[in-house]
Amino acid sequence: MSGAAAGSVLAIDTASRGRLVAVRALPGGELVAARTGDGVATLPWLDRALFELGTEGLDAVVVVTGPGSYTGLRAGMAAGLGLVHALGIPLHGVSSLEVVARAAPDGETEMLALVEAGRGGAYAGRFQRREGRLELVGDACRVRLAAVAAGPPAPVSLDALDVPGLRRGDPQRALAAAIPAALARPPLPLPGLAATYLD
């Protein structure tokens, strides 16, 4: 990618069962460029997307740490780990549920983030927005889609789920919007780096 923004961040989301997202954004979450792949093989797509987005001038890499697809999470985290080792920059993490919650409209103070888990289920996390920050209320868990009500709190997802009142967000913008919160946390410890999986 020619003219890649210096001082930018690369974020990788391979947690979804059917969608891959990589974005290059400024540290404040302003989207610079993005790539999305639907129903494609993870590793070849990642290689191409990272080449197209460029790695020159990166200050950090953000990876989605789960919950989500076991194979997808491992591939995305391995790609992020390889980049930070090669470039000598920090690796930060963000949960897939927090990325989804950032797709909710700005005025909403409470939302139920849902990530497809397969077999009629979803990973769910209830979030509250306080003073511009998102906070997970309670623990994330796996739920049956048939048991998810229309709200409150209103359900939001990046996936096409059969849930009453579901609002679908833009995966690229949601991932970019999660970058500032990820950077505000300490970098991930690289030895023993592991994803989050929910039963």
MIKE-272745 format. One line per 4 residues: number of its first residue (from 1); for each residue x, y, z of N, C-alpha, C, O. Coordinates in Angstrom, 1 decimal. Example, Ala and Ser with C-alpha at 12.3 -4.5 7.8 and 13.67 -1.06 7.14 Angstrom:
1	13.2:-5.7:7.8:12.3:-4.5:7.8:13.2:-3.3:7.8:14.2:-3.3:8.5 | 12.8:-2.2:7.1:13.7:-1.1:7.1:12.9:0.0:7.9:13.4:1.1:8.0 $
This chain:
1	0.9:-1.2:0.0:0.0:0.0:0.0:0.9:1.2:0.0:1.7:1.4:0.9 | 0.8:2.0:-1.0:1.6:3.2:-1.1:1.0:4.3:-0.3:-0.3:4.4:-0.2 | 1.8:5.2:0.4:1.3:6.3:1.1:0.5:5.9:2.4:-0.4:6.6:2.9 | 0.9:4.7:3.0:0.3:4.3:4.2:0.5:5.3:5.3:1.6:5.9:5.4 $
5	-0.5:5.5:6.1:-0.4:6.5:7.2:0.6:6.1:8.2:0.5:5.0:8.8 | 1.6:7.0:8.5:2.5:6.8:9.5:1.8:7.0:10.9:0.9:7.7:11.0 | 2.4:6.3:11.9:1.8:6.5:13.2:0.4:5.8:13.3:-0.4:6.3:14.1 | 0.2:4.8:12.5:-1.1:4.2:12.5:-1.0:2.8:13.1:0.0:2.3:13.5 $
9	-2.2:2.2:13.3:-2.4:0.9:13.9:-3.0:-0.1:13.0:-3.9:0.3:12.2 | -2.6:-1.3:13.0:-3.2:-2.4:12.2:-4.0:-3.3:13.2:-3.5:-3.7:14.2 | -5.3:-3.5:12.9:-6.1:-4.3:13.7:-6.6:-5.5:12.9:-7.0:-5.4:11.7 | -6.6:-6.7:13.5:-7.0:-7.9:12.9:-8.1:-8.6:13.6:-8.0:-8.9:14.8 $
13	-9.2:-9.0:12.9:-10.3:-9.7:13.5:-10.6:-10.9:12.7:-11.2:-10.9:11.6 | -10.2:-12.1:13.3:-10.5:-13.4:12.6:-11.3:-14.2:13.5:-11.3:-15.5:13.4 | -12.1:-13.6:14.4:-12.9:-14.4:15.4:-14.2:-14.9:14.8:-14.7:-15.9:15.3 | -14.7:-14.2:13.8:-16.0:-14.6:13.2:-15.9:-16.0:12.5:-14.8:-16.3:11.9 $
17	-17.0:-16.7:12.4:-17.0:-18.0:11.7:-17.0:-17.8:10.2:-16.6:-18.7:9.5 | -17.5:-16.7:9.7:-17.6:-16.5:8.3:-17.0:-15.2:7.7:-17.2:-15.0:6.5 | -16.3:-14.4:8.5:-15.9:-13.1:8.1:-14.5:-12.8:8.7:-14.3:-13.1:9.8 | -13.7:-12.2:7.9:-12.3:-11.8:8.3:-12.2:-10.3:8.1:-12.7:-9.8:7.0 $
21	-11.6:-9.6:9.0:-11.5:-8.1:8.9:-10.1:-7.7:9.3:-9.6:-8.1:10.3 | -9.5:-6.8:8.5:-8.3:-6.2:8.9:-8.4:-4.7:8.6:-8.9:-4.3:7.5 | -8.0:-3.8:9.5:-8.1:-2.4:9.2:-6.8:-1.7:9.6:-6.1:-2.2:10.5 | -6.6:-0.6:8.9:-5.5:0.3:9.3:-6.2:1.6:9.7:-7.0:2.1:9.0 $
25	-5.9:2.0:10.9:-6.5:3.2:11.5:-5.6:4.0:12.3:-4.5:3.6:12.6 | -6.0:5.2:12.6:-5.2:6.1:13.4:-5.4:5.7:14.9:-6.4:5.0:15.1 | -4.5:6.0:15.8:-4.7:5.6:17.2:-6.1:6.0:17.8:-6.5:5.4:18.7 | -6.7:7.1:17.3:-8.0:7.6:17.8:-9.1:6.8:17.2:-10.3:7.1:17.5 $
29	-8.9:5.8:16.3:-9.9:5.0:15.7:-10.4:5.5:14.4:-11.4:4.9:13.8 | -9.8:6.5:13.8:-10.2:7.0:12.5:-9.7:6.0:11.4:-8.5:5.7:11.3 | -10.6:5.5:10.6:-10.3:4.4:9.6:-9.5:5.0:8.5:-9.9:6.0:7.9 | -8.4:4.4:8.1:-7.6:4.8:7.0:-7.9:3.9:5.8:-8.1:4.3:4.7 $
33	-7.9:2.6:6.0:-8.1:1.6:5.0:-8.5:0.3:5.6:-8.2:0.0:6.8 | -9.2:-0.6:4.9:-9.8:-1.8:5.4:-9.9:-2.9:4.3:-10.1:-2.5:3.2 | -9.9:-4.1:4.8:-10.2:-5.2:3.9:-11.1:-6.2:4.7:-11.0:-6.4:5.9 | -12.1:-6.8:4.0:-13.0:-7.7:4.6:-13.1:-8.9:3.6:-13.1:-8.8:2.4 $
37	-13.1:-10.1:4.2:-13.2:-11.4:3.4:-14.3:-12.2:4.0:-14.4:-12.4:5.2 | -15.2:-12.7:3.1:-16.3:-13.5:3.6:-16.2:-14.9:2.9:-16.1:-15.0:1.7 | -16.2:-15.9:3.8:-16.1:-17.3:3.3:-14.9:-17.6:2.6:-14.9:-18.4:1.6 | -13.7:-17.1:3.0:-12.4:-17.3:2.4:-11.5:-18.0:3.3:-11.7:-18.0:4.6 $
41	-10.5:-18.7:2.8:-9.5:-19.3:3.6:-8.7:-18.3:4.4:-8.2:-17.3:3.8 | -8.5:-18.5:5.7:-8.0:-17.4:6.6:-6.5:-17.0:6.2:-6.3:-15.8:6.0 | -5.6:-18.0:6.1:-4.2:-17.6:6.0:-3.9:-16.9:4.7:-3.2:-15.9:4.6 | -4.4:-17.5:3.5:-4.1:-16.7:2.3:-4.7:-15.3:2.2:-4.1:-14.4:1.8 $
45	-5.9:-15.2:2.8:-6.6:-13.9:2.8:-5.8:-12.9:3.7:-5.5:-11.8:3.3 | -5.3:-13.4:4.9:-4.6:-12.5:5.8:-3.3:-12.0:5.1:-3.0:-10.9:5.2 | -2.6:-12.9:4.5:-1.3:-12.5:3.8:-1.6:-11.4:2.8:-0.9:-10.4:2.8 | -2.6:-11.6:2.0:-2.9:-10.6:1.0:-3.4:-9.3:1.6:-3.0:-8.2:1.2 $
49	-4.3:-9.4:2.6:-4.8:-8.2:3.2:-3.8:-7.4:3.9:-3.7:-6.1:3.8 | -2.9:-8.0:4.6:-1.8:-7.3:5.3:-0.8:-6.7:4.3:-0.3:-5.6:4.6 | -0.6:-7.4:3.2:0.3:-6.8:2.2:-0.4:-5.5:1.6:0.3:-4.5:1.4 | -1.7:-5.6:1.3:-2.4:-4.5:0.8:-2.5:-3.3:1.7:-2.4:-2.1:1.3 $
53	-2.7:-3.6:3.0:-2.8:-2.5:4.0:-1.5:-1.9:4.4:-1.4:-0.8:4.8 | -0.4:-2.7:4.2:0.9:-2.2:4.5:1.3:-2.3:6.0:0.4:-2.2:6.8 | 2.6:-2.4:6.2:3.1:-2.5:7.6:4.1:-1.4:7.9:4.5:-1.2:9.1 | 4.4:-0.6:6.9:5.3:0.5:7.1:4.7:1.6:8.0:3.5:2.0:7.8 $
57	5.4:2.1:9.0:4.9:3.2:9.8:3.9:2.8:10.9:3.3:3.7:11.5 | 3.8:1.5:11.1:2.9:1.1:12.2:3.5:1.3:13.6:4.7:1.2:13.8 | 2.6:1.8:14.5:3.0:2.0:15.9:2.6:0.8:16.8:3.2:0.6:17.8 | 1.6:0.0:16.4:1.1:-1.1:17.2:0.2:-2.0:16.3:-0.2:-1.6:15.2 $
61	0.0:-3.2:16.8:-1.0:-4.1:16.2:-2.0:-4.5:17.3:-1.7:-4.7:18.4 | -3.3:-4.5:16.9:-4.4:-4.9:17.8:-5.0:-6.2:17.2:-5.2:-6.3:16.0 | -5.1:-7.2:18.0:-5.8:-8.5:17.6:-7.0:-8.7:18.5:-7.1:-8.4:19.7 | -8.0:-9.3:17.8:-9.2:-9.7:18.6:-8.9:-11.0:19.2:-8.5:-12.0:18.6 $
65	-9.2:-11.1:20.5:-8.7:-12.2:21.3:-9.9:-13.2:21.6:-9.6:-14.2:22.3 | -11.1:-13.0:21.1:-12.1:-13.9:21.3:-13.2:-13.4:22.2:-13.1:-12.2:22.7 | -14.3:-14.1:22.4:-14.5:-15.4:22.0:-14.8:-15.5:20.5:-15.2:-14.5:19.9 | -14.6:-16.7:19.9:-14.9:-16.8:18.5:-14.4:-18.2:18.0:-14.1:-19.1:18.8 $
69	-14.2:-18.2:16.7:-13.7:-19.4:16.0:-12.3:-19.8:16.5:-11.4:-19.0:16.4 | -12.2:-21.0:16.9:-10.9:-21.5:17.4:-9.8:-21.3:16.4:-8.7:-20.7:16.7 | -10.0:-21.9:15.2:-9.0:-21.8:14.1:-8.7:-20.4:13.7:-7.6:-20.0:13.5 | -9.8:-19.6:13.5:-9.6:-18.2:13.1:-8.9:-17.4:14.1:-8.0:-16.6:13.7 $
73	-9.2:-17.5:15.4:-8.5:-16.8:16.4:-7.0:-17.1:16.4:-6.2:-16.2:16.6 | -6.7:-18.4:16.3:-5.3:-18.8:16.3:-4.5:-18.1:15.2:-3.4:-17.7:15.3 | -5.2:-18.1:14.0:-4.5:-17.6:12.8:-4.3:-16.1:12.9:-3.2:-15.6:12.6 | -5.3:-15.4:13.4:-5.2:-13.9:13.6:-4.1:-13.5:14.6:-3.4:-12.6:14.4 $
77	-4.1:-14.3:15.7:-3.2:-13.9:16.8:-1.7:-14.3:16.3:-0.8:-13.6:16.7 | -1.6:-15.4:15.6:-0.3:-15.7:15.0:0.2:-14.7:14.1:1.4:-14.3:14.1 | -0.7:-14.1:13.2:-0.3:-13.1:12.3:0.2:-11.8:13.0:1.2:-11.2:12.7 | -0.6:-11.5:14.1:-0.3:-10.3:14.9:1.0:-10.5:15.6:1.8:-9.5:15.6 $
81	1.2:-11.6:16.1:2.5:-11.9:16.9:3.7:-11.9:15.9:4.7:-11.3:16.3 | 3.5:-12.4:14.7:4.6:-12.3:13.7:5.0:-10.9:13.4:6.1:-10.6:13.2 | 3.9:-10.1:13.2:4.2:-8.7:12.8:4.9:-7.9:13.9:5.9:-7.2:13.7 | 4.5:-8.1:15.2:5.1:-7.3:16.2:6.5:-7.7:16.5:7.4:-6.9:16.8 $
85	6.8:-9.0:16.3:8.2:-9.5:16.5:9.0:-8.9:15.4:10.2:-8.5:15.6 | 8.5:-8.9:14.1:9.3:-8.4:13.0:9.5:-6.9:13.1:10.6:-6.4:12.7 | 8.5:-6.2:13.6:8.6:-4.7:13.5:9.0:-4.1:14.9:9.3:-2.9:14.9 | 9.1:-4.9:15.9:9.5:-4.4:17.2:8.5:-3.4:17.8:8.9:-2.4:18.4 $
89	7.2:-3.7:17.7:6.1:-2.8:18.2:5.2:-3.6:19.1:5.3:-4.9:19.1 | 4.4:-3.0:19.9:3.6:-3.7:20.9:2.3:-4.4:20.2:1.8:-3.9:19.2 | 1.9:-5.4:20.9:0.6:-6.1:20.5:-0.4:-5.9:21.5:-0.2:-6.2:22.7 | -1.6:-5.4:21.1:-2.7:-5.1:22.1:-3.9:-6.0:21.7:-4.0:-6.5:20.6 $
93	-4.7:-6.3:22.7:-5.9:-7.1:22.4:-7.2:-6.5:22.8:-7.2:-5.5:23.6 | -8.2:-7.0:22.1:-9.6:-6.5:22.4:-10.5:-7.7:22.2:-10.3:-8.5:21.3 | -11.6:-7.8:23.0:-12.5:-8.9:22.8:-13.4:-8.7:21.7:-13.7:-7.6:21.3 | -13.8:-9.8:21.1:-14.8:-9.7:19.9:-16.1:-9.1:20.4:-16.7:-8.4:19.6 $
97	-16.5:-9.3:21.6:-17.8:-8.7:22.1:-17.7:-7.2:22.2:-18.6:-6.5:22.0 | -16.5:-6.7:22.7:-16.3:-5.3:22.8:-16.3:-4.7:21.4:-16.9:-3.6:21.2 | -15.7:-5.3:20.4:-15.8:-4.8:19.0:-17.2:-4.7:18.6:-17.6:-3.6:18.0 | -18.0:-5.7:18.8:-19.5:-5.7:18.5:-20.2:-4.6:19.2:-21.0:-3.8:18.6 $
101	-19.9:-4.4:20.5:-20.6:-3.4:21.3:-20.3:-2.0:20.7:-21.2:-1.1:20.8 | -19.2:-1.8:20.1:-18.9:-0.5:19.5:-19.6:-0.2:18.2:-19.6:0.9:17.7 | -20.4:-1.2:17.7:-21.2:-0.9:16.6:-22.6:-0.4:17.0:-23.3:0.0:16.1 | -22.9:-0.3:18.3:-24.2:0.2:18.7:-24.2:1.7:18.5:-23.1:2.4:18.5 $
105	-25.3:2.3:18.3:-25.4:3.8:18.1:-24.8:4.5:19.3:-24.9:4.1:20.4 | -24.2:5.7:19.0:-23.5:6.4:20.0:-24.3:6.8:21.2:-23.9:6.8:22.4 | -25.6:7.1:21.0:-26.5:7.5:22.1:-26.9:6.4:23.1:-27.5:6.7:24.1 | -26.6:5.2:22.7:-27.1:4.1:23.6:-26.1:3.9:24.8:-24.9:3.9:24.6 $
109	-26.7:3.7:25.9:-25.9:3.5:27.1:-25.8:2.1:27.5:-24.9:1.7:28.4 | -26.6:1.2:27.0:-26.6:-0.2:27.3:-26.9:-1.0:26.1:-27.8:-0.7:25.3 | -26.1:-2.1:25.9:-26.3:-3.0:24.7:-25.9:-4.4:25.0:-25.1:-4.7:25.9 | -26.5:-5.4:24.3:-26.2:-6.8:24.3:-25.4:-7.1:23.1:-26.0:-7.2:22.0 $
113	-24.2:-7.4:23.2:-23.3:-7.7:22.0:-23.4:-9.2:21.8:-23.2:-10.0:22.7 | -23.6:-9.6:20.5:-23.7:-11.0:20.2:-22.8:-11.4:19.1:-22.6:-10.7:18.1 | -22.1:-12.5:19.2:-21.2:-13.0:18.2:-21.6:-14.5:17.9:-21.8:-15.3:18.8 | -21.8:-14.8:16.6:-22.3:-16.1:16.3:-21.3:-17.2:16.8:-20.1:-17.1:16.7 $
117	-21.9:-18.2:17.4:-21.1:-19.3:18.0:-21.4:-20.7:17.3:-20.8:-21.7:17.7 | -22.3:-20.7:16.3:-22.7:-21.9:15.6:-23.7:-22.7:16.4:-23.9:-22.5:17.6 | -24.3:-23.7:15.8:-25.3:-24.6:16.4:-26.4:-23.9:17.2:-26.8:-24.3:18.2 | -26.8:-22.8:16.6:-28.0:-22.1:17.1:-27.6:-21.3:18.4:-28.5:-20.9:19.1 $
121	-26.3:-21.0:18.5:-25.9:-20.2:19.7:-25.1:-19.0:19.4:-24.8:-18.8:18.2 | -24.9:-18.2:20.4:-24.1:-17.0:20.3:-23.3:-16.7:21.5:-23.7:-17.1:22.6 | -22.2:-16.1:21.4:-21.5:-15.5:22.6:-22.1:-14.2:22.9:-22.4:-13.4:22.0 | -22.4:-13.9:24.1:-23.1:-12.7:24.5:-22.4:-12.0:25.6:-21.8:-12.6:26.6 $
125	-22.4:-10.7:25.6:-21.9:-9.8:26.6:-22.7:-8.6:26.7:-23.0:-7.9:25.7 | -23.1:-8.3:27.9:-23.9:-7.0:28.2:-22.9:-5.9:28.5:-22.1:-6.0:29.4 | -23.0:-4.8:27.8:-22.1:-3.7:28.0:-22.9:-2.4:28.4:-24.1:-2.2:28.0 | -22.2:-1.6:29.2:-22.8:-0.2:29.5:-21.7:0.8:29.1:-20.5:0.6:29.2 $
129	-22.2:1.9:28.5:-21.4:3.0:28.2:-21.4:4.1:29.3:-22.5:4.6:29.5 | -20.3:4.3:29.9:-20.2:5.3:31.0:-19.1:6.2:30.7:-17.9:5.9:30.5 | -19.4:7.5:30.6:-18.4:8.6:30.3:-17.6:8.2:29.1:-16.4:8.4:29.1 | -18.2:7.7:28.1:-17.6:7.4:26.8:-16.8:6.1:26.8:-16.3:5.7:25.8 $
133	-16.8:5.4:27.9:-16.1:4.1:28.0:-17.1:3.0:28.0:-18.2:3.1:28.6 | -16.8:1.8:27.4:-17.6:0.7:27.4:-17.1:-0.3:28.5:-15.9:-0.5:28.7 | -18.1:-0.8:29.3:-17.7:-1.7:30.4:-18.6:-2.9:30.3:-19.8:-2.8:30.1 | -18.0:-4.1:30.4:-18.7:-5.4:30.4:-19.4:-5.5:31.8:-18.7:-5.4:32.8 $
137	-20.7:-5.8:31.7:-21.4:-6.0:33.0:-21.6:-7.5:33.2:-22.2:-8.2:32.4 | -21.0:-8.0:34.3:-21.0:-9.4:34.5:-20.1:-10.2:33.6:-19.1:-9.6:33.2 | -20.3:-11.4:33.4:-19.4:-12.3:32.5:-20.0:-12.5:31.2:-21.3:-12.6:31.0 | -19.2:-12.7:30.2:-19.6:-13.1:28.9:-20.0:-14.6:29.0:-19.5:-15.3:29.8 $
141	-20.9:-15.0:28.1:-21.4:-16.4:28.2:-21.9:-16.8:26.8:-22.0:-16.0:25.9 | -22.1:-18.1:26.7:-22.7:-18.7:25.5:-24.2:-18.8:25.7:-24.6:-19.3:26.8 | -25.0:-18.3:24.8:-26.5:-18.4:24.9:-27.1:-19.0:23.7:-26.5:-19.1:22.6 | -28.3:-19.5:23.8:-29.1:-20.0:22.7:-29.8:-18.8:22.0:-30.3:-18.0:22.7 $
145	-29.7:-18.7:20.7:-30.3:-17.6:19.9:-31.8:-17.5:20.2:-32.3:-16.4:20.3 | -32.4:-18.7:20.3:-33.9:-18.7:20.5:-34.2:-18.1:21.9:-35.4:-17.7:22.1 | -33.3:-18.0:22.8:-33.6:-17.4:24.1:-33.3:-15.9:24.2:-33.6:-15.3:25.2 | -32.7:-15.3:23.2:-32.4:-13.9:23.2:-33.6:-13.1:22.9:-34.2:-13.2:21.8 $
149	-34.0:-12.2:23.8:-35.1:-11.3:23.6:-34.7:-10.0:22.8:-33.5:-9.8:22.6 | -35.7:-9.3:22.4:-35.5:-8.1:21.7:-34.9:-7.0:22.5:-34.4:-6.0:22.0 | -34.9:-7.1:23.8:-34.3:-6.1:24.7:-35.3:-5.7:25.8:-36.4:-6.2:25.7 | -35.0:-4.8:26.7:-33.6:-4.2:26.8:-32.7:-5.2:27.5:-33.1:-6.1:28.2 $
153	-31.4:-5.0:27.3:-30.8:-4.0:26.4:-30.9:-4.5:24.9:-31.1:-5.7:24.7 | -30.9:-3.6:24.0:-31.1:-4.0:22.6:-29.9:-4.8:22.1:-28.7:-4.4:22.3 | -30.2:-5.9:21.4:-29.1:-6.7:20.8:-28.4:-6.1:19.6:-29.1:-5.5:18.7 | -27.1:-6.2:19.5:-26.4:-5.7:18.4:-25.3:-6.8:18.0:-24.8:-7.5:18.8 $
157	-25.1:-6.9:16.7:-24.1:-7.9:16.2:-23.5:-7.4:14.9:-24.1:-6.6:14.2 | -22.4:-8.1:14.5:-21.9:-7.9:13.2:-22.3:-9.0:12.3:-22.0:-9.0:11.1 | -22.9:-10.0:12.9:-23.4:-11.2:12.2:-24.9:-11.2:11.9:-25.6:-10.5:12.6 | -25.3:-11.9:10.8:-26.7:-12.0:10.5:-27.3:-13.1:11.4:-27.2:-14.3:11.1 $
161	-27.9:-12.7:12.5:-28.4:-13.7:13.5:-30.0:-13.5:13.5:-30.5:-12.5:13.3 | -30.6:-14.7:13.7:-32.1:-14.7:13.8:-32.5:-14.3:15.3:-32.8:-15.2:16.1 | -32.4:-13.0:15.5:-32.8:-12.5:16.9:-33.7:-11.3:16.7:-33.4:-10.4:15.9 | -34.8:-11.2:17.4:-35.7:-10.1:17.3:-35.1:-8.8:17.6:-34.4:-8.7:18.7 $
165	-35.3:-7.8:16.8:-34.8:-6.4:17.1:-33.3:-6.3:16.9:-32.7:-5.3:17.4 | -32.6:-7.2:16.3:-31.2:-7.1:16.1:-30.8:-6.0:15.2:-31.4:-5.8:14.2 | -29.8:-5.2:15.7:-29.2:-4.2:14.8:-27.8:-4.7:14.4:-27.0:-5.1:15.2 | -27.5:-4.6:13.1:-26.2:-5.1:12.6:-25.3:-3.9:12.3:-25.7:-2.9:11.8 $
169	-24.1:-4.1:12.8:-23.1:-3.0:12.6:-22.1:-3.3:11.5:-22.1:-4.3:10.9 | -21.3:-2.3:11.2:-20.3:-2.3:10.2:-19.0:-2.9:10.8:-18.4:-2.3:11.7 | -18.6:-4.1:10.4:-17.4:-4.8:11.0:-16.1:-3.9:10.9:-15.3:-3.9:11.9 | -15.9:-3.2:9.8:-14.7:-2.4:9.6:-14.7:-1.3:10.6:-13.7:-1.0:11.3 $
173	-15.8:-0.5:10.7:-15.9:0.7:11.5:-15.8:0.3:13.0:-15.3:0.9:13.8 | -16.5:-0.9:13.3:-16.5:-1.3:14.7:-15.1:-1.7:15.2:-14.7:-1.4:16.3 | -14.3:-2.4:14.3:-13.0:-2.8:14.7:-12.1:-1.5:14.8:-11.3:-1.5:15.8 | -12.2:-0.6:13.9:-11.4:0.7:14.1:-11.8:1.4:15.3:-10.9:1.9:16.0 $
177	-13.1:1.4:15.7:-13.6:2.1:16.9:-13.0:1.5:18.2:-13.0:2.2:19.2 | -12.7:0.2:18.1:-12.2:-0.5:19.3:-10.7:-0.2:19.6:-10.2:-0.5:20.6 | -10.0:0.4:18.6:-8.6:0.5:18.7:-8.2:1.4:19.9:-7.3:1.0:20.6 | -8.8:2.6:20.1:-8.3:3.4:21.2:-8.4:2.7:22.6:-7.5:2.9:23.4 $
181	-9.5:2.0:22.8:-9.6:1.2:24.1:-8.5:0.2:24.2:-8.0:0.0:25.3 | -8.2:-0.5:23.1:-7.2:-1.6:23.1:-5.8:-0.9:23.4:-5.1:-1.5:24.2 | -5.5:0.2:22.8:-4.3:0.9:23.1:-4.1:1.4:24.5:-3.0:1.6:25.0 | -5.3:1.7:25.1:-5.2:2.3:26.5:-4.9:1.2:27.5:-4.5:1.5:28.7 $
185	-5.0:-0.1:27.1:-4.6:-1.2:28.0:-3.1:-1.6:27.8:-2.6:-1.3:26.8 | -2.5:-2.2:28.8:-1.2:-2.7:28.6:-1.1:-3.6:27.4:-2.0:-4.4:27.2 | 0.1:-3.7:26.8:0.3:-4.6:25.7:0.1:-6.1:26.2:0.3:-6.3:27.4 | -0.3:-7.0:25.3:-0.4:-8.4:25.7:0.9:-9.0:26.0:1.9:-8.6:25.3 $
189	1.0:-9.9:26.9:2.3:-10.6:27.2:2.5:-11.6:26.0:1.7:-12.5:25.8 | 3.6:-11.5:25.3:3.8:-12.3:24.1:4.1:-13.8:24.4:3.5:-14.6:23.7 | 4.8:-14.1:25.5:5.0:-15.5:25.8:3.7:-16.1:26.3:3.0:-15.5:27.2 | 3.3:-17.2:25.7:2.1:-17.9:26.2:0.8:-17.2:25.8:-0.2:-17.4:26.4 $
193	0.8:-16.3:24.7:-0.3:-15.6:24.3:-1.4:-16.6:23.9:-1.2:-17.6:23.2 | -2.6:-16.3:24.4:-3.8:-17.3:24.2:-5.0:-16.5:24.0:-5.2:-15.4:24.5 | -5.9:-17.1:23.2:-7.2:-16.5:22.9:-8.2:-16.9:24.0:-7.9:-17.8:24.9 | -9.4:-16.3:24.0:-10.5:-16.6:25.0:-11.5:-17.5:24.3:-12.0:-17.1:23.2 $
197	-11.9:-18.6:24.9:-12.9:-19.5:24.3:-13.9:-19.7:25.4:-13.6:-19.9:26.6 | -15.2:-19.7:25.0:-16.3:-19.9:25.9:-17.0:-21.2:25.6:-17.2:-21.5:24.4 | -17.4:-22.0:26.6:-18.1:-23.2:26.4:-19.6:-22.9:26.1:-20.4:-23.8:25.9 $
